[in-house]
Amino acid sequence: MNLFILGLGHVRPEQINIVKELQKTHHISYWVRMEHVFQINKNEFPNTVFHNYRDALDGKPASGIDDSDFEPLSQESLIKFSETEAEILTMMEKKFELWSVNQKRDFYFDLMRYWRGVFEKFKPDLIIFSDVPHEVYSFVVYALAKDYGVKTIMFENIFDYGRLILFHDYKFGNDVLAEAKKNNFSEDYRLEDLSDYTREYYKKQISGKDETPLYVSGYNKEHSGWNKFRRLTKARWAFVKDGTIFERAVKRFFKLFKSNVIKDYKKLETPPDFGKKFIYVPLHFQPERTTSPQGGYFVDQLLMVKTLSHALPEGWLLYVKEHPSQWKPHGSDYTGYRYPGYYEEIIKLKNARIVPVSTNNYELIKNSQAVATVTGIPGWEAILRGKPALIFGYSWFMQAPGVFRVQSVNDCRDVFEKIENGYRADMQKMLNYSVLLDKTSFEGFNDNYGRQVSKITDEDNASNMFKVIKSAIEKISLPTV
């Protein structure tokens, strides 16, 4: 089988061994990886084209690839990929925020031209993504794979980042869980049927206590104290070298007296009244893959809030809370995701309130009628605590009992009507789902957050991932080389 690999070996050296094992029975024709994190001996992969991750992000071709004969796509072809284009333009807010729309579109058109040429040249049978494709270049590869009928494999972290689950497509989720949902998770399991790792996690969650995921504290540590100082110093040294440091310092001083995103929020926040009936709406950190691409059109979280507002029963409220990490990378600066007037759009709605970021997440879940989110973990925490969750995007737990997939005002109204009529979560079915999720996923990690919480060795991590990939390839039933 002819394989493309995107992401394996980015930051975890042991994943190189996965590719070495795959190479014994398959042809690795193309590999995108972060060469700046650590180097590998490319001579061990003599038939593989390597594409530096940073070059791929910047739209530069892989070394040795002459793309001068790769033709631009026709208007007819581009129209077919219009949904991809909409997603890509949103993704570009992360790296190309200052570009004009036309500049972004031209960049996207050229990416499509290059990667279609790569598909035509190398003709992959399978593309292995280390996680859900969420960079501009990798999402283009994903879209082209769907168009060409090329199989895909991708992974996602679940629980507290200590386990991984495999999908063929993030929009459909895991095949085993999808099939079990058709039978309404009817096979009963016991707590003892969970693995030790998952049983411990499950018991903590259903206890109702504050179980903030460890990766959240890891992220906060990255953006505070010495780590924050080091990152800012590195960024500002570039301004020293280009001579703009004084100009930037003056601008930042005067910005202290102007409106900013944190001031906007605090000016509008009000403490929650737990005596009211309300839907808890925790906003996502952005930009991140959990909303782009996994949110689809609801990467615009205001669209989600407005949809909920129009569907809400009389007398109910929306309590909207900003993600506690949203302001850490950018400080008080406005961004393409939190622009001037963003929070005002929420409180314009007659039944929406903004609550302080310091409000306890688990108290909001406990006192709510339901939790509504694009794909966020508070939705998962809600159903483990017996509360329904409205999910607008494609989350790894979207097939779970207690989850309602919604994408319109009418969808939300139907859910609220069920809640008013006494809907209660079936905790036995939730346990059944958790056991199946446990059996379908595996102990492993893709990044250093996962490494911090995992109890397995690096060698076991590589071995576990390889076994799952090997099994998935065997089920695809394509010939090997």
C-alpha positions in Angstrom: 0.0 0.0 0.0 1.2 3.5 -0.8 1.1 5.7 2.3 1.2 9.4 3.0 2.0 10.3 6.6 1.2 13.7 8.1 2.3 14.3 11.7 3.7 11.1 13.1 7.1 12.0 14.5 6.3 15.6 15.0 7.2 15.8 18.7 7.3 12.2 19.8 10.6 10.5 18.7 9.2 7.0 19.4 6.7 7.4 16.6 9.5 7.2 14.1 9.6 3.5 14.9 5.9 3.2 13.8 6.9 4.4 10.4 9.9 2.1 10.3 7.6 -0.9 11.0 5.1 0.3 8.4 7.9 0.6 5.8 8.5 -3.2 6.1 5.3 -4.0 4.3 4.2 -0.7 2.7 5.6 2.2 0.6 6.0 5.5 2.5 5.9 7.8 -0.4 5.3 11.2 1.4 5.9 12.3 5.0 5.2 15.7 6.5 6.9 16.2 9.9 8.4 18.8 12.2 12.1 18.7 11.3 12.9 21.6 13.7 11.9 19.6 16.8 14.3 16.7 16.2 16.2 15.2 13.3 16.0 11.7 11.9 18.2 9.7 9.6 16.4 10.1 6.2 18.7 7.5 4.7 16.5 4.9 6.5 13.7 6.0 4.3 15.3 6.1 0.9 12.1 6.1 -1.1 10.2 8.8 0.9 9.7 12.4 0.0 10.1 14.6 3.1 8.1 17.8 3.5 9.2 20.1 6.3 6.2 21.0 8.4 7.0 24.7 8.4 7.4 24.7 4.6 4.0 23.0 4.3 2.4 25.6 6.6 3.9 28.4 4.4 2.7 26.8 1.2 6.2 25.9 0.0 6.7 22.6 -1.9 8.6 19.7 -0.5 12.4 19.6 -1.3 12.9 18.0 -4.7 9.3 18.5 -5.9 9.0 20.6 -9.0 5.5 21.9 -9.0 5.8 24.2 -12.0 3.7 21.8 -14.1 0.9 21.4 -11.5 -2.1 23.1 -13.0 -4.5 25.5 -11.1 -8.0 24.1 -10.4 -10.8 25.1 -12.7 -13.7 27.2 -11.4 -15.9 24.1 -11.6 -13.5 22.2 -9.3 -13.2 25.0 -6.9 -17.0 25.3 -6.6 -17.0 21.6 -5.6 -14.7 22.5 -2.7 -16.5 25.6 -1.6 -17.1 24.2 1.9 -13.4 23.5 2.2 -12.6 27.0 1.2 -14.9 28.5 3.9 -13.1 26.3 6.5 -9.7 27.2 5.2 -10.4 31.0 5.3 -11.3 30.6 9.0 -8.2 28.5 9.7 -6.0 31.2 8.2 -6.9 33.5 11.1 -4.3 31.7 13.2 -1.3 32.3 11.0 -2.4 34.8 8.3 -4.7 37.1 10.3 -3.5 40.3 8.6 -3.9 39.0 5.1 -6.7 40.3 2.9 -9.5 37.9 1.8 -8.1 37.9 -1.7 -4.6 37.1 -0.5 -5.9 34.2 1.6 -7.9 32.9 -1.3 -4.9 33.0 -3.6 -2.9 31.1 -1.0 -5.7 28.5 -0.7 -6.0 28.1 -4.5 -2.2 27.5 -4.8 -2.3 24.9 -2.0 -5.1 23.1 -3.8 -3.0 23.2 -7.0 0.1 21.9 -5.3 -1.5 19.1 -3.3 -3.7 17.9 -6.2 -0.5 17.7 -8.2 1.1 15.6 -5.4 -1.9 13.3 -5.4 -1.7 12.8 -9.1 2.1 12.2 -9.0 2.2 9.8 -6.0 -1.3 8.3 -6.0 -1.7 7.4 -2.3 -3.8 4.6 -1.2 -4.0 5.7 2.5 -3.2 8.9 4.4 -2.3 8.6 8.1 -2.9 11.8 10.1 -1.5 11.9 13.6 -4.6 13.8 14.7 -7.7 15.5 13.2 -6.3 17.5 10.3 -6.5 21.2 11.4 -3.7 23.0 9.7 -4.4 24.8 6.4 -2.3 22.4 4.4 -3.5 19.2 6.2 -7.1 20.1 5.8 -6.6 20.6 2.1 -5.0 17.1 2.0 -8.0 15.7 3.9 -10.5 17.4 1.5 -8.6 16.0 -1.6 -8.5 12.6 -0.1 -12.3 12.6 0.3 -12.6 13.7 -3.4 -10.2 11.1 -4.7 -11.7 8.3 -2.6 -8.4 7.8 -0.7 -8.8 6.2 2.7 -7.8 8.1 5.8 -6.8 7.3 9.4 -6.7 9.9 12.2 -6.4 9.9 15.9 -7.9 12.1 18.7 -7.0 12.4 22.4 -9.9 11.4 24.7 -10.5 11.6 28.5 -7.6 13.6 30.0 -5.3 13.0 27.0 -4.1 9.6 28.3 -5.9 7.6 25.6 -6.3 7.8 21.8 -9.1 6.7 19.6 -8.9 6.1 15.8 -11.3 7.5 13.2 -11.4 7.1 9.5 -13.2 10.5 9.4 -13.8 12.9 12.3 -17.2 13.7 10.9 -18.4 10.2 11.4 -16.5 9.2 14.5 -15.4 5.7 15.5 -17.1 2.9 13.5 -17.6 0.6 16.5 -19.3 3.3 18.6 -21.5 4.4 15.7 -22.7 0.8 15.2 -23.4 0.4 19.0 -25.4 3.7 18.9 -27.8 2.1 16.4 -28.6 -0.5 19.1 -28.9 2.2 21.7 -26.0 0.8 23.7 -28.3 -2.0 24.9 -25.6 -4.4 26.1 -25.3 -3.9 29.9 -21.9 -3.6 31.5 -20.6 -3.1 35.0 -18.0 -0.7 36.5 -15.6 -3.7 36.8 -15.7 -4.0 33.0 -13.7 -0.8 32.6 -9.9 -0.9 32.5 -8.1 0.3 35.6 -7.1 3.6 34.0 -10.6 4.4 32.7 -12.4 3.2 35.8 -10.4 5.6 37.9 -11.2 8.4 35.5 -14.9 7.5 35.3 -15.4 7.3 39.0 -13.8 10.8 39.5 -16.0 12.3 36.9 -19.3 10.8 38.1 -18.4 11.9 41.7 -19.4 15.4 40.6 -16.2 16.9 42.0 -14.0 19.4 40.3 -11.9 17.3 37.9 -10.2 19.9 35.8 -8.1 18.0 33.1 -4.4 18.0 33.7 -3.7 19.3 30.2 -5.5 22.6 31.1 -3.1 23.2 34.0 -0.2 22.3 31.6 -1.4 24.8 29.1 -1.7 27.5 31.8 1.8 26.7 33.0 3.1 27.2 29.5 1.6 30.7 29.4 2.5 32.0 32.8 5.5 32.7 34.9 9.0 32.0 33.5 7.6 30.2 30.4 5.6 33.3 29.5 8.6 35.6 30.1 10.8 33.4 28.0 8.3 33.3 25.1 7.7 37.1 25.2 11.4 37.8 25.4 12.1 35.6 22.3 9.3 37.4 20.4 10.5 40.9 21.4 14.1 40.1 20.5 13.0 40.1 16.9 11.6 43.6 17.4 15.0 44.7 18.8 16.8 43.3 15.7 14.4 45.0 13.3 14.5 48.3 15.2 10.8 48.5 16.0 11.0 47.7 19.8 10.6 51.4 20.9 7.7 52.1 18.5 5.9 49.0 19.7 6.5 49.8 23.4 5.0 53.3 22.9 2.0 51.8 21.2 1.5 49.3 23.9 1.7 52.0 26.6 -1.1 54.0 25.0 -3.2 50.8 24.5 -3.4 50.6 28.3 -5.9 53.5 28.2 -8.0 52.1 25.4 -10.7 49.4 25.3 -9.5 45.9 25.2 -11.0 42.4 25.1 -10.7 41.8 28.9 -12.2 45.2 29.8 -15.1 44.5 27.4 -15.9 41.2 29.0 -15.6 42.4 32.6 -17.8 45.4 31.9 -20.6 43.1 30.7 -20.3 40.2 33.1 -22.9 39.5 35.8 -22.9 36.7 38.5 -25.1 33.7 37.7 -28.4 33.2 39.5 -28.7 29.5 40.1 -32.3 30.0 41.0 -33.1 30.5 37.3 -33.4 27.8 34.7 -30.5 28.1 32.3 -28.3 26.5 29.6 -24.6 26.7 30.3 -22.6 27.7 27.2 -18.8 27.5 27.8 -17.0 29.1 24.9 -14.1 27.4 23.3 -10.5 28.5 23.2 -9.8 29.8 19.7 -8.1 29.2 17.3 -8.0 25.5 17.8 -9.1 22.3 16.0 -12.0 21.7 18.4 -13.9 24.5 16.5 -11.9 24.5 13.2 -12.5 22.2 11.6 -14.5 20.2 14.1 -17.1 22.9 14.6 -18.0 23.3 10.9 -19.9 26.6 10.5 -20.2 26.8 14.3 -16.6 27.8 14.4 -18.5 31.1 14.7 -19.6 30.6 18.3 -21.9 33.6 18.1 -23.9 31.6 15.6 -24.3 28.9 18.2 -25.3 31.4 20.9 -27.9 33.1 18.7 -29.3 29.7 17.6 -29.8 28.7 21.2 -31.3 32.1 22.2 -34.0 31.8 19.5 -34.9 28.3 20.7 -34.9 28.9 24.4 -38.1 28.4 26.4 -39.7 31.5 27.9 -38.1 32.4 31.2 -34.9 30.4 30.6 -31.5 32.0 30.2 -28.2 31.3 28.5 -25.1 31.6 30.8 -22.1 32.2 28.5 -18.6 31.9 30.0 -15.4 32.7 28.2 -12.7 29.9 28.1 -10.3 30.6 31.0 -7.3 30.2 28.7 -8.6 32.5 25.9 -6.7 35.6 26.9 -3.4 34.0 28.0 -1.6 33.9 24.6 -2.8 37.3 23.4 -3.3 39.2 26.7 -5.9 41.9 26.3 -5.4 42.3 22.6 -8.3 41.9 20.2 -8.0 39.0 17.7 -9.9 37.7 14.7 -11.8 35.5 17.1 -12.5 38.1 19.8 -12.9 41.3 18.0 -14.3 44.7 19.3 -18.0 44.2 20.0 -17.8 40.4 20.2 -19.2 40.1 23.7 -21.8 42.9 23.1 -23.3 40.7 20.4 -24.1 38.2 23.2 -25.7 40.5 25.7 -27.9 42.0 22.9 -29.8 38.8 23.1 -32.7 39.2 25.6 -32.1 35.9 27.3 -28.3 35.7 27.3 -25.9 36.7 30.1 -22.1 36.7 30.4 -20.9 35.2 33.7 -17.4 35.8 35.2 -14.6 33.5 34.0 -13.9 32.7 37.6 -17.4 31.0 38.0 -16.8 27.3 38.7 -17.4 25.2 35.7 -18.8 22.3 37.7 -21.2 24.4 39.6 -22.6 25.7 36.3 -23.0 22.2 35.0 -24.6 21.0 38.2 -27.2 23.8 38.3 -28.0 23.9 34.6 -30.7 22.3 32.6 -28.2 21.3 30.0 -24.8 22.2 28.6 -24.4 23.5 25.0 -21.0 23.5 23.3 -19.5 23.1 19.8 -17.4 20.1 20.8 -16.1 21.0 24.2 -15.2 18.8 27.2 -17.8 20.4 29.4 -20.4 18.6 27.3 -18.7 15.3 28.1 -18.5 16.2 31.8 -22.2 17.1 31.7 -23.4 13.7 30.4 -21.1 11.9 33.0 -23.0 13.9 35.6 -26.4 13.1 34.3 -27.0 16.3 32.4 -27.9 16.4 28.7 -25.5 18.1 26.2 -26.2 19.9 23.0 -23.3 19.4 20.6 -23.1 21.5 17.5 -19.9 20.1 16.0 -18.1 16.8 15.6 -16.8 15.7 19.0 -15.2 12.4 19.8 -18.1 11.7 22.2 -20.9 12.8 19.9 -22.3 9.2 19.7 -22.7 9.0 23.5 -26.1 8.7 25.2 -27.2 12.0 26.6 -25.7 13.9 23.7 -28.0 15.7 21.2 -26.5 16.7 17.9 -28.0 20.0 16.9 -27.4 22.4 14.0 -30.6 24.6 13.9 -33.1 26.4 16.0 -35.6 23.6 15.5 -33.1 21.0 16.6 -32.6 23.0 19.8 -36.3 23.5 20.4 -36.9 19.8 20.2 -34.2 19.1 22.8 -35.5 21.8 25.1 -39.0 20.3 24.8 -37.7 16.9 25.8 -36.0 18.5 28.9 -39.2 20.3 29.8 -41.1 17.0 29.6 -38.8 15.4 32.1 -35.9 13.9 30.1 -33.4 12.1 32.3 -30.1 10.7 31.3 -29.8 6.9 31.5 -26.6 6.3 33.5 -26.5 2.6 32.7 -26.3 3.4 29.0 -23.6 6.0 29.8 -21.6 3.2 31.5 -22.2 0.9 28.5 -20.9 3.6 26.2 -17.9 4.2 28.5 -17.0 0.5 28.4 -17.2 0.4 24.6 -15.2 3.6 24.4 -12.6 2.0 26.7 -12.4 -1.1 24.6 -12.3 0.8 21.3 -9.6 3.3 22.4 -6.1 2.5 23.7 -3.5 3.9 26.0 -1.3 6.3 24.0 -0.4 9.9 23.4 0.4 12.1 20.5 2.0 15.1 22.3 3.8 16.1 25.4 0.5 16.9 27.3 -0.5 13.3 26.9 3.0 12.2 27.9 2.6 14.0 31.2 -0.6 12.1 32.2 0.1 8.7 30.6 1.3 5.8 32.7 2.9 3.9 29.8 6.4 4.1 28.4 7.4 5.7 25.1 8.1 2.3 23.7 4.6 1.0 24.6 3.1 4.1 23.2 4.7 3.4 19.8 3.8 -0.3 20.0 0.1 0.5 20.8 -0.2 3.0 18.0 1.4 0.6 15.5 -0.9 -2.3 16.4 -4.0 -0.1 15.9 -2.8 1.3 12.6 -1.8 -2.2 11.4 -5.3 -3.5 12.3 -7.0 -0.6 10.5 -4.9 -1.1 7.4 -5.8 -4.8 7.3 -9.5 -4.0 7.5 -9.2 -1.6 4.6 -8.1 -4.7 2.6 -5.9 -3.1 0.0 -2.8 -5.0 -1.4 0.6 -4.3 0.1 3.8 -3.8 -1.9 
